[in-house]
Structure formats: structure tokens, C-alpha cells
Amino acid sequence: MALLFIISGFSKLTAAAGTKAYFAKIGVPVPDIAYIVAVAVELGVGILFLVGFKTRIMAVVLAVFTVATAVLGHGEMAQQTQFLKNLAIAGGFLGFAMLGGGAYSVDGQMARSGRGRVSV
């Protein structure tokens, strides 16, 4: 799931002008700020989620971001499949928010070594 966001964030990072123009075209408020937020969330939070650092928090951020992009970018009837796809992805992230990243995540390794908080 993380790779969807990392690849998309990298694409936005390398095509800033086109991304901002697209955001403006579809009516995203303040496209310049939306661009920065999108890159930070997709690339930054995507990488943190991938390695399992603060997995539950990163999963919630990605879930909220995914629902927001569903509403802003896929709200038209012609985009119904993309809208539902985004909701399904958000649901997957909420599962990670509930269960955490597992034993091999950074969170799991920190808990095992006693440096992190063990959560139930």
C-alpha cells in the first residue's frame, strides 16, 4: 500500500508545475500549498509507513488523506470506481491503525528492544 503513495509522491515531486496545474484545473483550493501537502504526505508519510515507524499514526494520516483525495479528485460520477478504490485503501489503512505494523516494523523492533511502548 505504501508504494502507491511513494511512487505518486515522487511523480509529483518531479513534475511540480504539471501537478499544480492539474490541482488548479480540478478545483483544489490553494494548489501551491496542496502540492506541498500532497508530496509530504505521499512521499514522507508513505516512507514512514513502509518502514513501520509510528505505523498507527501514519496509517490514520494516509487514510484521511486518501478520503480527502477521493472527495476532491474523484467526486464525479465518471470517477466512481476511483472514488471507491480510495475508500477501500482508506479502510486498509484503518486496519493498520488498529493492528499496528507487526514484529518486523520499526515500531515492533523498538518494542522488542524495550525502547518503545508496547501496545495491545
N, C-alpha and C positions, 0 to 999 in steps of 0.2 A: 504494500500500500504506500509506503514511504517513497518508493521510486517514482510513482505517478507525480508526486509533488516536487521531488528533487529535479527531475527532468524538465517539468514545466517551469519551475523557478529559474533554472539555468537558461532555458529558452527565453524567458522574459528578460533576464539579466543581459543577454547578448543581443537583444532586439528591443531596447528601451523605447525608441521613437515609435516603432510599429505597435508595441504593446499599449503605450499611452494613447495613441490614435484610436486603437480598437476600443479601449475603455471609454474614450470620449464618444465614439460612434454608438456604443450600446447604452449610453446614458449613465455610466458610473460617475458618481459625484467626485469632484476633485481628482481627476485622473493621475496627476503627478504624485499625490500622496497615496492614492490607491495602488499605484505601481510599486512604490517603496514597500508598502504593507504586503502586497502580494509576493514580492521577491523575498522579503524577510520571512514570511510565514512558509511559503512553499520551499524555499531553499534552506533557510536556517532551522525552522522548526521541523521540516522534513528530515534533515540530517540528524537532529537531536532525537527524533522519534525512531529513526532507523537504528541508531546505536543503543537505544533504550535508556536515555538519560531523562529522568523525570517523565517517564512514559505516560503516566496517567494525565499529567498536566498538558503535555504535548498533544496527546490524543484528543483532549477536550478542545484545545485551540484549533486543531485541524478539523474536528467535527463542526465547530461553529463556523470556521472559515468556509468549509465545504457547503454548508447550508446557505451561507450568505452568497456564495458564488452561484449556487443553484437559483436563488431568487433573483439576483442581479443579472446573471448571464444566460439563464435558461428558463425564464419565466413564461415565454411564449408557447403556444400550443405546438408549434413546429419543433420545439426543443424539449418536448415532454420526456422522451427517452433519456436525454442528457440530465434533465432535472431529476428523474427517478434514480438514475445512476448515482448522482451526487448524494441523494438521500440515503441510498444503500451504503455508500462509502462512509458517510457520517455515522450510520448505525454501526459499521465495523469499528470505527474509531471509538465509539462509546463502549463497545465491548472491551477494547484495550484499556479504556479509562477505568472500567470496573475491575478487570483482572490483572492489570499491570503488564510489564514486559517479559516476565519469565526469568528463569535462572541464569540465562546467558546474556541478559541485558546488563548495561552499566548499573542500573538500579539493583539487579539481582546480585551482581558481583560485590557491590558495596554492602549490601545487606549480609552477604555471606562472610565478608571480612570484618564485619562489625562497625564499619564506618557509616553505614546508612541505617535508616529506620526500617525495621521490618513491619510491613503492613499486612493485614489479614484480608 
